[in-house]
C-alpha cells in the first residue's frame, strides 16, 4: 500500500447498494435531465441512481487519473457537449479533488454527488453520503474477487 494510505475501508456490493440508495433518498425530490457518470468509478453508482430516480438519459465523462493506488496526471478521454445545467454528475469518490476540479470546469452547472468523500475533495461536491479519512484507501467491490479464507482455527494451529 502506498505511504499515503494508513487505513483501509472495504466496501461490499451490498454496502455500496445501501449507500447509493441512501444518497438517492436525498435526491428524490429533484428532477434531472439526465446523469453524467465519471468513469470508471462513477458508472455503477450512476446506474443504481438512474434506476432509483427513474432517469433514462445517461452520459459519461471519461477521465483517467489512477494507476491502481498511485494518482498521476489527468487524461480526459471523453467529455460532453453541455455545461451540466439540469444534470446530475456522479462519481464513487472525491479524493484529492483533482478529477473533481476538472469535471467542475467541464460541467459547472451540474449537481455533483459522490457516495464517499475525503476532506481534500469534499468542498468540490454538492452532496455526498459518507466522509472517509484522507489517508484511507477505499477498496471498491469491482476491484475485488472472491477467494477462499482459511478457517481461523487452521490459521492459529500453523
Order of alpha helices (4+ residues) and beta strands (2+ residues): beta-alpha-beta-alpha-beta-beta-beta-alpha-beta-alpha-beta-beta-alpha
